[in-house]
Amino acid sequence: MVKVTYTLDDETVARIRRIAARLGAPQSRVVRDAVKDYETRADRLSDEERTRMLAVLERIRREPPTRAQSAVDRELRQIRRARRGWARPHVGVTHLDTSVLVDALTGWRRSAPALTALVADGEPIVVSALVLYEWLRGPRVEAEVSDQEALLPAARAAPFGPVEAALAATLYRQVRRARARELDLAIAACAITRGARLWTLNPGDFADIPDLVLFDPPPR
């Protein structure tokens, strides 16, 4: 046991004492159990955030397609090709790959139902700054960017900093064909450093990356 000193307001102290008296337990145990309970909920979406995101997804799914599905499929192919040429010119959190973001928020929004189910379960959803870059690079229309910002604000994107860069460099030395996969490795590093799993529509591109957990949504 380690002794620590905290300053609590009178109301909180009174609550601790009432609960301790009711349970016939030491006040220190009440505090420990409360912290343990809080920890189990800290990496879940709050009820407010969950409700907000579900409302955004429901609105998005009711809207007409922003463009033809063939255009969406073409963009998904272009993203994959661009990553191959990048070098030349549980887990309680799910990171979205650009492929999922495109497929969920554009065209017929095929991945929107699975994304909705994930949010409904209270799973925190994150995009990295690298995914945000690919997404905003487009082609995008204003409605798509607006939907993304309502669901996953750009200001909350997971950064690619020195820790992520160091891990991506390590992964580069561990996988095959690394020169053609630099963006994949950087996106994977963002997820790994945060103990998150990655949801991608191209799992074969990430399957051999050490320590990366891939999310495979159940069929709906």
TORLOPA-566635 format. One line per 10 residues: number of its first residue (from 1); for each residue z, x, y of N, C-alpha, C. Coordinates in Angstrom, 2 decimals. Each point is the difference from the previous one (the first is absolute). Layout:
BEGIN
NUM> Z,X,Y,Z,X,Y,Z,X,Y | ...
//
This chain:
BEGIN
1> 0.00,0.84,-1.19,0.00,-0.84,1.19,0.00,0.88,1.25 | -0.70,-0.44,1.02,-0.04,0.70,1.28,0.53,-0.92,1.08 | 0.93,0.49,0.80,0.55,-0.80,1.09,-0.92,0.07,1.20 | -0.33,-1.17,0.55,-0.82,-0.06,1.20,0.67,-0.96,0.98 | -0.34,0.15,1.26,0.58,-0.86,1.04,-1.12,-0.71,0.73 | 0.09,-1.34,0.05,-0.97,-0.80,0.73,0.74,-0.90,0.98 | -0.68,-0.37,1.06,0.54,-0.97,0.95,-0.68,-1.33,-0.24 | 0.79,-1.03,-0.30,-0.53,-1.33,-0.26,0.56,-0.98,1.01 | -0.76,-1.04,0.27,0.49,-1.02,0.92,1.06,-0.85,-0.69 | 0.78,-0.72,0.78,1.13,-0.77,-0.53,-0.45,-1.04,-1.02
11> -1.12,-0.66,0.28,-0.47,-1.07,-0.89,-0.35,0.56,-1.37 | -0.67,1.17,-0.04,-0.37,0.61,-1.28,1.24,0.41,-0.78 | 0.97,0.58,0.69,1.25,0.39,-0.66,0.70,-1.22,-0.60 | 0.01,-1.10,0.77,0.64,-1.22,-0.49,-0.72,-0.52,-1.25 | -1.32,0.09,0.00,-0.75,-0.45,-1.18,0.33,0.85,-1.22 | 0.06,1.32,0.19,0.33,0.89,-1.12,1.37,-0.34,-0.56 | 0.96,-0.24,0.87,1.35,-0.31,-0.44,0.05,-1.33,-0.73 | -0.74,-1.01,0.51,-0.01,-1.32,-0.65,-0.58,0.12,-1.41 | -1.12,0.72,-0.12,-0.65,0.13,-1.30,0.89,0.78,-0.96 | 0.63,1.07,0.48,0.89,0.80,-0.84,1.16,-0.85,-0.50
21> 0.57,-0.82,0.88,1.12,-0.85,-0.39,-0.44,-1.05,-1.02 | -1.20,-0.56,0.21,-0.50,-1.03,-0.91,-0.27,0.58,-1.38 | -0.52,1.23,-0.05,-0.33,0.62,-1.28,1.15,0.77,-0.62 | 1.04,0.23,0.81,1.10,0.84,-0.47,-0.45,1.42,-0.24 | -0.89,0.48,0.86,-0.58,1.34,-0.16,0.28,0.84,1.23 | -0.04,1.32,-0.12,0.18,0.86,1.17,-1.13,-0.21,1.00 | 0.30,0.16,1.28,-1.02,-0.16,1.03,-1.12,1.01,-0.17 | 0.34,1.20,-0.48,-1.03,1.02,-0.21,-1.03,-0.45,-1.04 | 0.48,-0.73,-1.01,-0.94,-0.49,-1.02,-0.92,-1.06,0.59 | 0.53,-0.84,0.87,-0.83,-1.02,0.65,-1.12,0.67,0.79
31> 0.35,1.06,0.72,-1.01,0.71,0.79,-1.03,0.65,-0.92 | 0.46,0.66,-1.08,-0.93,0.65,-0.93,-0.96,-1.00,-0.62 | 0.54,-1.15,-0.44,-0.86,-1.02,-0.62,-0.98,-0.58,1.01 | 0.45,-0.15,1.25,-0.89,-0.53,1.02,-1.16,0.95,0.27 | 0.30,1.30,0.06,-1.04,1.00,0.22,-0.98,0.02,-1.17 | 0.54,-0.09,-1.22,-0.84,0.00,-1.19,-0.93,-1.22,0.01 | 0.52,-1.15,0.37,-0.81,-1.21,0.08,-1.07,0.13,1.07 | 0.36,0.59,1.13,-0.96,0.17,1.10,-1.12,0.94,-0.42 | 0.35,1.03,-0.78,-1.01,0.96,-0.43,-1.07,-0.66,-0.85 | 0.38,-0.97,-0.83,-0.98,-0.66,-0.86,-0.98,-0.83,0.80
41> 0.39,-0.39,1.23,-0.89,-0.83,0.82,-0.69,0.78,1.11 | 0.39,1.26,0.20,-0.50,0.75,1.15,-1.49,0.33,-0.11 | -0.50,0.15,-1.25,-1.41,0.34,-0.16,-0.84,-1.23,-0.34 | 0.52,-1.17,0.32,-0.76,-1.25,-0.16,-0.35,-0.54,1.38 | -1.03,-0.81,0.04,-0.33,-0.66,1.26,1.15,-0.92,0.39 | 0.29,-0.05,1.29,0.97,-0.98,0.47,-0.63,-1.38,-0.10 | 0.83,-1.04,-0.03,-0.54,-1.37,-0.07,-0.92,-0.27,1.19 | 0.37,0.51,1.16,-0.81,-0.22,1.20,-1.37,0.68,-0.12 | 0.00,1.26,-0.47,-1.24,0.75,-0.13,-0.88,-0.61,-1.10 | 0.63,-0.40,-1.09,-0.75,-0.63,-1.10,-0.67,-1.28,0.46
51> 0.73,-0.84,0.72,-0.54,-1.26,0.50,-1.15,0.25,0.97 | 0.17,0.99,0.87,-1.04,0.32,0.98,-1.28,0.45,-0.69 | 0.12,0.90,-0.98,-1.18,0.53,-0.67,-0.69,-1.05,-0.85 | 0.78,-0.87,-0.66,-0.61,-1.08,-0.78,-0.77,-0.96,0.89 | 0.53,-0.27,1.19,-0.70,-0.89,0.94,-1.32,0.63,0.44 | 0.02,1.30,0.26,-1.22,0.69,0.40,-1.03,-0.05,-1.13 | 0.43,0.29,-1.22,-0.92,-0.02,-1.14,-0.56,-1.39,-0.26 | 0.84,-1.01,0.15,-0.47,-1.37,-0.20,-1.07,-0.35,1.03 | 0.22,0.42,1.25,-1.00,-0.26,1.04,-1.29,0.74,-0.30 | 0.12,1.25,-0.41,-1.19,0.79,-0.29,-0.82,-0.62,-1.13
61> 0.69,-0.48,-1.03,-0.70,-0.55,-1.16,-0.70,-1.32,0.31 | 0.46,-0.69,1.04,-0.64,-1.26,0.39,-1.22,0.21,0.89 | -0.09,1.18,0.61,-1.10,0.25,0.92,-1.31,0.21,-0.76 | -1.14,-0.31,0.63,-1.29,0.25,-0.65,-0.24,1.49,-0.14 | -0.85,0.41,-0.93,-0.29,1.43,-0.16,-0.46,0.63,1.31 | 0.44,1.21,0.25,-0.40,0.69,1.22,-1.41,0.57,-0.11 | -0.46,0.20,-1.24,-1.35,0.50,-0.24,-0.36,-0.21,-1.45 | -1.25,0.25,-0.35,-0.46,-0.21,-1.37,0.73,0.92,-0.96 | 0.24,-0.50,-1.22,0.70,0.82,-0.99,-0.80,1.25,-0.34 | -1.30,-0.09,0.06,-0.82,1.18,-0.28,0.29,1.11,1.00
71> 0.31,-0.36,1.24,0.34,1.00,1.01,1.34,0.64,-0.31 | 0.94,-0.81,-0.52,1.31,0.54,-0.39,-0.17,0.98,-1.15 | -0.76,-0.39,-1.01,-0.22,0.88,-1.15,-0.69,1.29,0.43 | -0.92,-0.12,0.96,-0.68,1.20,0.48,0.98,0.94,0.69 | 0.94,-0.58,0.79,0.99,0.85,0.67,0.91,0.67,-1.02 | 0.40,-0.71,-1.05,0.84,0.59,-1.03,-0.70,1.18,-0.66 | -1.29,-0.14,-0.25,-0.76,1.12,-0.58,-0.09,1.17,0.98 | -0.18,-0.32,1.29,-0.10,1.05,1.01,1.31,0.78,0.14 | 1.13,-0.73,-0.08,1.30,0.67,0.09,0.15,1.01,-1.14 | -0.38,-0.45,-1.19,0.14,0.90,-1.16,-0.91,1.21,0.13
81> -1.25,-0.23,0.44,-0.93,1.12,0.17,0.49,0.95,1.08 | 0.52,-0.56,1.11,0.46,0.84,1.10,1.15,0.90,-0.43 | 0.88,-0.50,-0.84,1.11,0.82,-0.47,-0.50,1.13,-0.88 | -1.05,-0.26,-0.77,-0.53,1.06,-0.85,-0.55,1.13,0.85 | -0.44,-0.30,1.21,-0.57,1.02,0.86,0.92,0.40,1.13 | 1.28,-0.31,-0.11,0.98,0.23,1.08,0.01,1.45,0.46 | -0.11,0.96,-0.92,0.14,1.40,0.36,-1.25,0.57,0.65 | -1.12,-0.68,-0.16,-1.25,0.58,0.50,-0.27,-0.42,1.42 | -0.17,-0.98,0.65,-0.29,-0.01,1.47,1.31,0.37,0.56 | 27.53,-14.84,-17.65,-0.51,-0.77,1.08,0.86,-0.14,0.88
91> 0.08,0.18,-0.23,-0.86,-0.12,1.15,0.25,-1.36,0.64 | 0.23,0.10,1.38,0.29,-1.25,0.67,-0.97,-0.32,1.11 | -0.93,0.90,0.27,-0.95,-0.18,1.09,-1.40,0.19,-0.55 | -0.95,-0.80,0.50,-1.38,0.12,-0.42,-0.86,0.45,1.18 | -0.66,1.13,-0.16,-0.98,0.45,0.99,-1.36,-0.58,-0.36 | -0.71,-0.51,0.98,-1.32,-0.55,-0.24,-1.05,1.07,0.28 | -0.95,0.12,-0.91,-1.17,0.84,0.25,-0.96,-0.78,0.89 | -0.92,0.72,0.63,-0.98,-0.66,0.87,-0.81,-1.03,-0.76 | -0.29,0.27,-1.26,-0.80,-0.94,-0.79,0.68,-1.36,-0.09 | 1.31,-0.02,-0.17,0.73,-1.27,-0.08,0.02,-0.70,1.35
101> 0.21,0.77,1.06,0.03,-0.59,1.34,-1.33,-0.66,0.32 | -1.09,0.67,-0.31,-1.33,-0.56,0.25,-0.22,-1.25,-0.84 | 0.37,0.06,-1.27,-0.26,-1.12,-0.91,0.91,-1.19,0.26 | 1.17,0.24,0.62,0.94,-1.09,0.27,-0.24,-0.67,1.34 | -0.54,0.74,0.97,-0.08,-0.53,1.37,-1.42,-0.23,0.49 | -1.00,0.27,-0.83,-1.38,-0.21,0.44,-0.78,-0.76,-1.06 | -1.17,-0.48,0.40,-0.86,-0.74,-0.93,0.71,-1.21,-0.57 | -0.06,-0.16,-1.31,0.67,-1.12,-0.67,1.46,0.28,-0.31 | 0.49,1.16,0.42,1.43,0.35,-0.13,0.49,-0.13,-1.45 | -0.71,0.68,-0.89,0.29,-0.15,-1.43,1.38,0.49,-0.39
111> 0.51,1.02,0.69,1.31,0.54,-0.36,1.14,-0.68,0.74 | -0.32,-0.98,0.85,1.06,-0.67,0.78,1.01,-0.74,-0.87 | -0.43,-0.70,-1.07,1.01,-0.69,-0.83,1.01,0.97,-0.63 | -0.48,1.13,-0.51,0.92,0.97,-0.60,0.92,0.60,1.06 | -0.53,0.24,1.19,0.82,0.53,1.09,1.05,-1.02,0.42 | -0.40,-1.26,0.03,0.94,-1.07,0.34,1.14,-0.07,-1.01 | -0.34,0.12,-1.28,1.02,-0.04,-1.06,0.99,1.15,0.15 | -0.51,1.17,0.38,0.86,1.17,0.18,0.98,-0.23,1.14 | -0.51,-0.51,1.11,0.86,-0.29,1.15,1.01,-1.09,-0.34 | -0.45,-1.02,-0.73,0.90,-1.09,-0.38,1.16,0.49,-0.85
121> -0.23,1.07,-0.76,1.06,0.58,-0.82,0.94,0.89,0.81 | -0.30,0.15,1.29,0.86,0.79,0.86,-0.28,1.49,0.00 | -1.15,0.40,-0.56,-0.33,1.42,-0.07,-0.47,0.51,1.36 | 0.59,1.07,0.53,-0.49,0.59,1.24,-1.41,0.56,-0.19 | -0.88,-0.28,0.96,-1.39,0.43,-0.05,-0.24,0.96,1.16 | -0.63,1.13,-0.29,-0.20,1.04,1.01,-1.43,0.51,-0.08 | -0.55,0.37,1.15,-1.24,0.78,0.01,0.31,1.35,0.67 | -0.65,1.03,-0.46,0.17,1.31,0.61,-0.93,0.13,1.19 | 0.28,0.96,0.86,-0.86,0.23,1.16,-1.41,0.37,-0.44 | -0.14,0.67,-1.16,-1.32,0.36,-0.50,-0.80,-1.24,-0.41
131> 0.68,-0.93,-0.66,-0.65,-1.27,-0.36,-0.36,-0.77,1.27 | 0.90,0.00,0.96,-0.28,-0.68,1.26,-1.24,0.58,0.66 | -0.13,1.32,-0.04,-1.18,0.66,0.56,-1.28,-0.50,-0.67 | 0.00,0.00,-1.35,-1.20,-0.46,-0.72,-0.31,-1.45,0.31 | 1.05,-0.80,0.09,-0.17,-1.43,0.28,-0.58,-0.22,1.39 | 0.59,0.63,1.01,-0.45,-0.20,1.37,-1.38,0.61,0.25 | -0.33,1.03,-0.76,-1.32,0.63,0.12,-1.11,-1.00,-0.28 | 0.32,-0.95,-0.86,-0.87,-1.14,-0.20,-1.14,0.22,-0.99 | -0.93,-0.96,0.10,-0.19,-0.96,1.09,1.05,-1.11,0.01 | 0.52,-0.29,1.18,1.01,-1.04,0.17,-0.49,-0.97,1.07
141> 0.42,-1.26,-0.15,-0.18,-0.98,1.06,1.38,-0.30,0.58 | 0.04,-0.56,1.20,1.26,-0.19,0.70,0.99,-0.82,-0.80 | -0.48,-1.05,-0.70,0.90,-0.87,-0.77,0.68,0.78,-1.12 | -0.72,0.94,-0.62,0.58,0.77,-1.09,1.11,0.93,0.50 | -0.24,0.65,1.13,1.02,0.87,0.57,1.21,-0.81,0.44 | -0.26,-1.18,0.56,1.10,-0.87,0.42,0.85,-0.42,-1.19 | -0.65,-0.35,-1.12,0.74,-0.39,-1.21,0.83,1.17,-0.53 | -0.60,1.18,-0.01,0.73,1.18,-0.47,1.23,0.27,0.86 | -0.18,-0.12,1.31,1.10,0.30,0.91,1.12,-1.03,-0.15 | -0.36,-1.26,-0.27,1.01,-1.03,-0.21,0.77,0.23,-1.29
151> -0.70,0.47,-1.03,0.62,0.19,-1.31,0.68,1.36,-0.12 | -0.71,1.03,0.40,0.48,1.38,-0.15,-0.24,0.75,1.30 | 0.90,-0.14,0.96,-0.20,0.62,1.32,-0.25,1.50,-0.10 | -0.96,0.45,0.78,-0.37,1.42,-0.03,1.18,0.91,0.32 | 0.89,-0.49,0.88,1.15,0.82,0.40,0.93,0.30,-1.16 | -0.08,-0.78,-1.08,0.87,0.20,-1.15,-0.66,0.81,-1.11 | -1.20,0.48,0.23,-0.70,0.77,-1.04,0.80,1.25,-0.36 | 0.01,0.33,-1.28,0.71,1.19,-0.47,-0.76,1.24,0.46 | 0.65,0.91,0.71,-0.70,1.17,0.53,-0.35,1.03,-1.07 | -0.99,0.80,0.30,-0.33,1.15,-0.84,0.47,1.23,0.76
161> 1.19,0.48,-0.37,0.63,1.10,0.70,0.06,1.26,-0.85 | 0.84,0.94,0.39,0.07,1.29,-0.71,0.44,-0.11,-1.46 | 0.91,-0.92,-0.30,0.45,-0.17,-1.40,-1.16,-0.51,-0.85 | -0.70,-1.00,0.52,-1.14,-0.56,-0.73,-1.11,1.05,-0.15 | -0.21,0.78,1.07,-1.05,1.03,-0.05,0.30,1.05,-1.06 | 1.28,0.40,-0.09,0.38,1.00,-1.00,-0.21,-0.54,-1.41 | 0.37,-1.25,-0.23,-0.18,-0.58,-1.33,-1.49,-0.15,-0.32 | -0.79,-0.46,0.97,-1.43,-0.14,-0.23,-0.63,1.34,-0.37 | 0.46,1.08,0.65,-0.51,1.33,-0.32,0.37,0.40,-1.42 | 1.21,-0.36,-0.42,0.42,0.29,-1.38,-0.85,-0.78,-0.99
171> -0.23,-1.28,0.30,-0.83,-0.82,-0.89,-1.42,0.55,-0.07 | -0.47,0.52,1.11,-1.36,0.58,0.05,-0.16,1.08,-1.05 | 1.05,0.77,-0.21,-0.06,1.10,-0.97,0.23,-0.46,-1.43 | 0.35,-1.29,-0.18,0.36,-0.47,-1.33,-1.06,-0.89,-0.66 | -0.90,-0.54,0.78,-0.95,-0.96,-0.57,-1.41,0.60,-0.04 | -0.83,-0.64,-0.81,-1.40,0.41,-0.09,-0.80,-0.58,1.18 | -1.07,0.67,0.34,-0.91,-0.43,1.05,0.74,-0.31,1.31 | 0.99,0.82,0.32,0.85,-0.27,1.17,-0.79,0.00,1.30 | -1.02,0.87,0.11,-0.73,0.11,1.26,-0.66,-1.33,0.38 | -0.39,-0.77,-0.99,-0.65,-1.28,0.26,0.99,-1.16,0.09
181> 1.31,0.31,-0.04,1.00,-1.08,-0.07,1.11,0.18,1.04 | -0.28,0.71,1.06,1.07,0.35,0.94,0.68,-1.22,0.62 | -0.76,-1.01,0.37,0.63,-1.18,0.60,0.81,-0.78,-1.03 | -0.52,-0.10,-1.23,0.77,-0.63,-1.07,1.36,0.68,-0.16 | -0.02,1.33,-0.03,1.23,0.76,-0.20,0.97,-0.19,1.16 | -0.51,-0.07,1.21,0.86,-0.21,1.16,0.63,-1.39,-0.01 | -0.78,-1.00,-0.37,0.51,-1.37,-0.10,1.05,-0.08,-1.11 | -0.27,0.66,-1.12,0.97,0.02,-1.10,1.29,0.69,0.44 | -0.11,1.09,0.75,1.18,0.72,0.45,0.88,-0.88,0.88 | -0.61,-0.83,0.83,0.77,-0.92,0.85,0.84,-0.95,-0.84
191> -0.56,-0.47,-1.10,0.74,-0.92,-0.88,1.09,0.75,-0.78 | -0.35,1.15,-0.56,0.95,0.74,-0.84,1.23,0.42,0.79 | -0.20,0.52,1.22,1.14,0.49,0.78,0.97,-1.11,0.36 | -0.46,-1.24,-0.04,0.86,-1.14,0.34,0.46,-0.77,-1.23 | -0.27,0.54,-1.17,0.40,-0.68,-1.23,-0.68,-1.33,-0.18 | -1.23,-0.12,0.54,-0.73,-1.26,-0.05,-1.08,0.06,-1.07 | -0.43,-1.16,-0.42,-1.15,-0.08,-0.89,-1.24,-0.28,0.85 | -1.16,0.28,-0.54,-1.25,-0.18,0.73,-0.85,-1.06,-0.67 | -0.45,-0.96,0.79,-0.91,-1.04,-0.50,-1.40,0.34,0.50 | -0.90,0.27,-0.91,-1.38,0.32,0.32,-0.93,-0.76,-0.92
201> -1.19,-0.28,0.48,-1.02,-0.62,-0.85,-0.79,1.06,-0.76 | 0.33,1.26,0.24,-0.68,1.10,-0.68,1.03,0.87,-0.76 | 0.70,-0.58,-0.97,1.08,0.74,-0.68,-0.47,1.27,-0.68 | -1.25,0.03,-0.46,-0.51,1.19,-0.66,-0.04,1.21,0.90 | -0.09,-0.24,1.31,-0.03,1.11,0.96,1.37,0.63,0.19 | 1.05,-0.69,-0.42,1.37,0.46,0.24,0.79,0.25,-1.28 | -0.58,-0.35,-1.15,0.76,-0.05,-1.25,0.61,1.35,-0.41 | -0.63,1.11,0.38,0.49,1.30,-0.46,0.89,0.71,1.02 | 0.37,-0.69,1.08,0.83,0.64,1.02,1.46,-0.01,-0.45 | 0.62,1.17,-0.14,1.38,0.07,-0.51,0.98,-0.79,0.87
211> 0.91,-0.69,-0.67,1.12,-0.72,0.63,-0.42,-1.25,0.78 | -1.28,-0.31,0.03,-0.43,-1.20,0.73,0.09,-1.21,-0.93 | 0.66,-1.05,0.46,0.11,-1.25,-0.74,-1.02,-0.99,0.56 | -0.87,-0.49,-0.85,-1.01,-0.97,0.43,0.47,-1.42,-0.29 | -0.29,-0.89,0.91,0.36,-1.41,-0.15,-1.20,-0.76,-0.53 | 0.22,-0.74,-1.06,-1.06,-0.83,-0.59,0.46,-1.45,0.07 | -0.48,-0.77,0.97,0.48,-1.38,0.14,-0.34,-0.83,-1.21 | 0.88,-0.89,-0.42,-0.29,-0.86,-1.15,-1.15,-0.93,0.33 | -0.81,-0.36,-0.99,-1.12,-0.94,0.26,0.53,-1.35,0.43 | -0.76,-0.64,0.91,0.44,-1.30,0.51,-1.11,-1.02,-0.24
//
